[in-house]
Amino acid sequence: MRGGERQPGVLDIARTQATYLRLFLNRTNMSAEARLYTFSQETKDKLRKFRLGTSRAKDPQAIIYQIDRKTYEIVPEDDQVYTNMQELADELPDHAPRFILLSYPLELASGRLSVPYVMLYYLPVTTKQDVRMTYAGAKELMRNTSEVGKIIDIETAEELENIEEKLKSEA
């Protein structure tokens, strides 16, 4: 060693490794959520098909998604596409959150037809804290993967009755 130089210590090596890890994550655009929560290729294909297939629909269409608590995979609750908001409301659990992808055709005051594609983040007030945190952590990943234009938070299934007015006011 030359005069004044020191040998790299454990902290220096750890800092260097942390820097490389941050650069890698930024470059690959991965976040902690993206590593914890997953989508199967089949689910990604269904998301894309739903998004593209509903843009010209004449009736509202919705699909319910949930997080598998064992694998943290985001999956459709069932393969049903709901076209009736009351049926959709009846299917929502009282104490568990859900992500609902909704395509809702609207005629605006100008007479123009609009079909907003949104995600309803259903989070009942009676949900346990650990389940709340699980869904909160996946919210933005679900938004980005499903490519929705907007997230609307709802706490009760009854709020679905007024969803058309809410969508019109935000259009």
C-alpha positions as CSV (number, residue, x, y, z in Angstrom):
1,M,0.0,0.0,0.0
2,R,1.2,3.5,-0.8
3,G,1.3,6.1,1.9
4,G,-2.2,7.4,3.0
5,E,-4.1,4.7,1.1
6,R,-6.2,2.3,3.1
7,Q,-7.5,-1.1,2.3
8,P,-11.2,-1.3,1.5
9,G,-13.2,-2.3,4.6
10,V,-16.4,-4.3,5.0
11,L,-18.5,-1.1,5.0
12,D,-16.9,0.1,1.7
13,I,-17.7,-3.2,0.1
14,A,-21.3,-3.2,1.4
15,R,-21.8,0.4,0.1
16,T,-20.5,-0.6,-3.3
17,Q,-22.8,-3.6,-3.4
18,A,-25.8,-1.5,-2.3
19,T,-25.0,1.0,-5.1
20,Y,-24.8,-1.7,-7.7
21,L,-28.1,-3.2,-6.5
22,R,-29.8,0.2,-6.7
23,L,-28.5,0.8,-10.2
24,F,-29.7,-2.7,-11.2
25,L,-33.2,-2.2,-9.8
26,N,-33.5,1.2,-11.4
27,R,-32.3,-0.1,-14.7
28,T,-34.7,-3.1,-14.7
29,N,-37.5,-0.9,-13.3
30,M,-38.2,-3.4,-10.5
31,S,-39.6,-2.3,-7.2
32,A,-40.1,-4.3,-4.0
33,E,-43.8,-4.8,-5.0
34,A,-42.8,-6.2,-8.4
35,R,-40.6,-8.8,-6.7
36,L,-43.2,-9.8,-4.0
37,Y,-46.4,-9.8,-6.1
38,T,-46.7,-11.8,-9.3
39,F,-48.9,-12.3,-12.3
40,S,-48.9,-15.5,-14.3
41,Q,-48.6,-15.1,-18.1
42,E,-52.1,-16.4,-18.4
43,T,-53.4,-13.6,-16.0
44,K,-51.4,-11.0,-18.0
45,D,-53.0,-12.3,-21.2
46,K,-56.5,-12.1,-19.6
47,L,-55.8,-8.5,-18.5
48,R,-54.8,-7.5,-22.0
49,K,-57.7,-9.3,-23.6
50,F,-60.2,-7.7,-21.2
51,R,-58.7,-4.2,-21.7
52,L,-58.8,-4.4,-25.5
53,G,-62.1,-6.2,-25.7
54,T,-64.1,-3.8,-23.6
55,S,-63.2,-0.6,-25.3
56,R,-66.1,-0.9,-27.7
57,A,-68.6,-2.6,-25.3
58,K,-72.1,-1.3,-25.1
59,D,-72.6,-2.5,-21.5
60,P,-70.5,-2.1,-18.4
61,Q,-68.0,-5.0,-17.9
62,A,-66.1,-5.9,-14.7
63,I,-63.7,-8.6,-13.5
64,I,-62.8,-9.1,-9.8
65,Y,-59.2,-9.8,-8.9
66,Q,-57.7,-11.0,-5.6
67,I,-54.3,-11.8,-4.1
68,D,-53.6,-15.4,-3.3
69,R,-52.4,-15.1,0.3
70,K,-50.0,-18.1,0.0
71,T,-48.2,-17.2,-3.2
72,Y,-48.9,-13.4,-3.5
73,E,-50.0,-14.0,-7.0
74,I,-52.7,-11.6,-8.3
75,V,-55.4,-13.8,-9.9
76,P,-59.0,-13.4,-11.2
77,E,-61.5,-14.4,-8.4
78,D,-63.4,-16.4,-11.0
79,D,-63.7,-16.2,-14.8
80,Q,-66.9,-14.3,-14.8
81,V,-67.3,-10.9,-16.5
82,Y,-70.0,-8.9,-14.7
83,T,-72.3,-6.7,-16.8
84,N,-74.7,-5.8,-13.9
85,M,-73.4,-3.6,-11.1
86,Q,-75.9,-5.2,-8.6
87,E,-74.6,-8.7,-9.4
88,L,-71.0,-7.4,-9.0
89,A,-71.9,-5.8,-5.6
90,D,-73.5,-9.1,-4.5
91,E,-70.2,-11.0,-5.2
92,L,-68.0,-8.7,-3.2
93,P,-66.9,-10.1,0.2
94,D,-67.8,-8.1,3.4
95,H,-64.4,-8.2,5.0
96,A,-61.8,-8.7,2.2
97,P,-60.4,-6.2,-0.4
98,R,-60.6,-6.8,-4.1
99,F,-59.3,-5.1,-7.3
100,I,-62.1,-4.6,-9.8
101,L,-61.3,-3.8,-13.4
102,L,-64.3,-1.8,-14.8
103,S,-65.0,-0.6,-18.3
104,Y,-68.1,1.5,-18.2
105,P,-69.6,3.1,-21.4
106,L,-71.0,6.6,-20.7
107,E,-72.7,9.2,-22.7
108,L,-71.4,12.6,-21.7
109,A,-73.4,15.8,-21.5
110,S,-71.8,16.8,-24.9
111,G,-73.4,13.7,-26.4
112,R,-70.0,12.1,-26.9
113,L,-69.5,8.4,-25.9
114,S,-66.8,7.7,-23.4
115,V,-65.7,4.3,-22.1
116,P,-63.5,4.9,-19.1
117,Y,-61.3,1.9,-18.1
118,V,-60.7,2.2,-14.3
119,M,-59.7,0.1,-11.3
120,L,-62.0,0.1,-8.3
121,Y,-60.0,-0.5,-5.2
122,Y,-62.5,-2.1,-2.9
123,L,-61.3,-1.9,0.7
124,P,-64.0,-2.5,3.3
125,V,-63.5,-0.7,6.6
126,T,-63.8,-4.1,8.4
127,T,-60.7,-5.5,6.7
128,K,-57.9,-6.8,9.0
129,Q,-54.8,-4.7,9.0
130,D,-52.4,-7.3,7.6
131,V,-54.8,-7.9,4.6
132,R,-55.0,-4.1,4.1
133,M,-51.3,-3.9,3.9
134,T,-51.1,-6.8,1.5
135,Y,-53.5,-5.1,-1.0
136,A,-52.0,-1.6,-0.5
137,G,-48.6,-3.0,-1.5
138,A,-50.0,-4.4,-4.7
139,K,-52.2,-1.5,-5.7
140,E,-49.8,0.4,-8.0
141,L,-48.5,-2.8,-9.5
142,M,-52.1,-3.9,-10.4
143,R,-52.7,-0.4,-11.8
144,N,-49.6,-0.5,-14.0
145,T,-50.1,-4.1,-15.1
146,S,-53.7,-3.7,-16.0
147,E,-53.0,-0.3,-17.7
148,V,-56.1,1.4,-16.2
149,G,-56.5,5.1,-16.5
150,K,-57.6,5.8,-13.0
151,I,-58.1,4.2,-9.5
152,I,-61.3,4.8,-7.6
153,D,-61.4,3.8,-4.0
154,I,-64.6,2.4,-2.6
155,E,-65.4,1.0,0.9
156,T,-68.8,-0.6,0.4
157,A,-70.5,-2.6,-2.3
158,E,-73.3,-0.1,-2.2
159,E,-71.0,2.6,-3.7
160,L,-71.2,0.7,-7.0
161,E,-74.8,2.0,-7.3
162,N,-73.4,5.5,-7.8
163,I,-70.4,4.6,-10.0
164,E,-71.9,6.0,-13.2
165,E,-72.3,9.5,-11.6
166,K,-68.8,9.3,-10.1
167,L,-67.3,8.4,-13.5
168,K,-69.3,11.2,-15.3
169,S,-68.1,13.8,-12.7
170,E,-64.5,12.7,-13.3
171,A,-64.7,12.5,-17.1
